[in-house]
Amino acid sequence: MNVQHLKNRAKIEAFLRQSPELHIYSLGDLDDFFWPYTTWYGWEDGGELTEVAMIYMSRTLPTLVGISQKPAAMQKLLGEIIPRLPDLFYAHLSPGIEHVFSRTHVLESHGLHYKMALREPASVGDADCSGAVQLTVRDSADLVRLYQESYPGNWFDLRALETGQYFGMRQDGRLVSVAGVHVYSERYAVAALGNIVTHPAYRHRGYARQVTACLCRSVLQKVEHVGLNVKANNEAAVACYTGLGFEIVAPYTEFTMTKRV
């Protein structure tokens, strides 16, 4: 069989490094901070690793990552590992790859998304960051409150605050805007930004731009590749990130997958 359960991080990294901007999240998941929660599968052809998929076992739904520039190869790999997947999971898939699950799962689409990468860091350097401050674990209660009020249903792991890569703005005595990381690894030189939100009552004031720019400046001191995921129809967010020097790397779609009975 060509499918392998991968446990060699160096081998996985070598494959992902072929397209590092496309695989910023997966590269970060190789870090000791995330690695214990991951399971990796690869497709080998003649002893050469030609495709990689990963399952992240989060506290909520397991997440399958099947991002590829070769959809046919990824479909072949995922088709082989379907029996090993949970009955219910979330998925990030390059367009078209989802069809491999059409007979075995009920697919609930969460829409088209973009992977973006920071390619013009000078734009971050030009941005105003005067109002942004670094957040710590002491700010966790305020942060959770902001997410509950302004970003319900988002995925946030309090451990991420330990990275020191969360920045926020306070107004009227409350935390009203924040930008942080989903994945951060100095070892693998990558940062995947996430959990970026501004309270509805304080939007359209440029706060998200400030906290995101400040975050980018901080992570760029330690990593080489900075990226993020964003909904394609979130025009305001896409415009904000583009203005800070991010560019679209690839589209992908998010799904909830439920095994058919």
Secondary structure, 3 states (H helix, E strand, C coil): CCEEEECCHHHHHHHHCCCCCCCHHHHHCCCCCCHHHEEEEEEEECCEEEEEEEEECCCCCCEEEECCCCHHHHHHHHHHHHHHCCCEEEEEECCCHHHHHCCCEEEEEEEEEEEEEECCHHHHHHCCCCCCEECCHHHHHHHHHHHHHHCCCCCCCHHHHHHCCCEEEEECCEEEEEEEEEEEECCCCEEEEEEEEECHHHCCCCHHHHHHHHHHHHHCCCCCEEEEEEECCCHHHHHHHHHCCEEEEEEEEEEEEEECC
